[in-house]
Amino acid sequence: MDKPTTHMLSVDERRGGTKRTNQYIAATSAAIGAVIAGTILAWTSPALPQLEPKKNTTESHAENLLRAGLNATTLINSQGDPAAFLLDTAQSGLVSSILAIGAALAALPVGILAQRFGRRPTILILAIPFTINWVLTIFANGAGMLIAARFFAGLGTGGICVAAPMYISEIAETAIRGALGAFFQLFLTVGILFTFLVGGWTHWQTLSIIIAVFPILLVAVFWWMPETPQYLLGQNRRRDAEAALRWLRGPDADLSGELEEMQKDIDTASRQTGGFRTMVTNRASLMALICSLGLMFFQQFSGINAVIFYTVNIFQSAGSDIDPKIATIIIGVVQVAATVTSSMLVEKAGRRLLLLQSCVIMGICLVVLGIYFKLQAAGTNVTSFGWLPLVCLILFIVSFSLGFGPIPWMMMGELFAVEFRGTASGIAVITNWLLVFIVTLCFPIMRAAIGIYSCFWFFAAFMALCVAFVFFLIPETKGKTVAQIQTILGGGS
């Protein structure tokens, strides 16, 4: 592989003889999987309105169709355009929700697969369910094919949520592990924004054809990346591990210390079994599991889905008649920009500070949104404060994207010792996707039963609990090796 000459690299890029270009290349290549996951998550937003029937179709509309040369029985979607097939309410809901089920089912097996056969081949294999999804979607002629496609999409998405953060964490040197760890969430938001930009003005099948290029791109680019040195050492392939580390760190880097540190971690891991029982009886690994699952829980109970779901209403409250497509694009741009900022701040500010600001700022924004919409529901004239929910929306998205968006995924790859990393990451991702399913399913029911303002307060209460959780339980992992993190989690200093 091409190795840029060291005289072309800046001092910042070559601390201690180490150059970081190839680490960024490897992390970016793995994060293409996150772009695919982002496109899958966002696909329903522009696609489902084109697949749902138009409500309140009148006889005059049927007459207009006949004048246009179409049969009165032509299927018309919610945008008023002819469609090859449409989804009823139940089918539409299943197309949306089956993704979370597929993701939850794939997470643990993919973690075990990555532990046994390696991170690199596991990521490459995940291109298969991604590709099956888009092939089924492109050629779908009914609800059955779309539901099957979304199930395969879930398998790939759940798998990449395990394998990509694990790979990125293991190829990164300690000094930039946080910055590279933010790549997963960053590229996820890039995939979402790309889908909003293209999908807002294209047919859903055309959108699917365009997005189908990304799994091919993943294989074409990631094929040339090395396996992680930790996995290779665990397989007693020290020479291969040294070659991989040499490519990642550069020709002038002193690898002896880092390689020995990795070997020590692997030797410690080899003396233990990596099963679930061992994990929950060992204090350090149990605390790592509690921290990781807690972060996943508060990520989903931050109210992010409620706020995103209510975006258009918030824009309207600000007196804006902006097109919903433009509103989603604005939010997508804010997410990407804030996640980029997070990747630059995480090694300076640390994980804990960014998580704490997320809890506090998101909690305040949720309380304010709840008060605003409660007053509005009570008939109070709040038009002069229409800007307030919009400010809260932007602050909420920025705060989430700085902290609870990227950091739970990042720390999932940092907290666990090598022998538990595959299994524990699988459990964390299963938990995340089950929570996605629960929140997505329950939120519309809650909104109908107690009102949107009470939903905002409900999630604000969890953010108050989250402050205590982060402050007392989450360790600072900035600049620390795996061994140091395990010592902290185990009760040492």
Buried (B, 14 or more C-beta within 10 A) or exposed (E): EEEEEBEEBEEEBBBEEBBBBBBBBBBBBBBBBBBBBBBBBBBBBBBBBBBBBBEEEEEEEBEEBEEEEBEEEEBBBBEEEEBEBBBEEEBBBBBBBBBBBBBBBBBBBBBBBBBEEBBBEBBBBBBBBBBBBBBBBBEBEEBEBBBBBBBBBBBBBBBBBBBBBBBBBBBBBBBBBBBBBBBBBBBBBBBBBBBBBBBBEBBBBEBBBBBBEBBEBBBEBBEEBBBBBBBBBBBEBBEBBBBBBBBBBBEEBEBEEBBEBBBBBBEBBBEBEBEBEBBEEBEBBBBBBBBBBBBBBBBBBBBBBBBBBBBBBBBBBBEBEEEBBEBBBBBBBBBBBBBBBBBEBBBEBBBBBBBBBBBBBBBBBBBBBBBBBBBBEEEEEBEEBBEBBBBBBBBBBBBBBBBBBBBBBBBBBBBBBBBBBBBBBBBBBBBBBBBBBEBBEEBEEBBEEEBBBBBBBBBBEBBEBBBEBBEEEBBEBBEBBBEBBBBBBBEEE
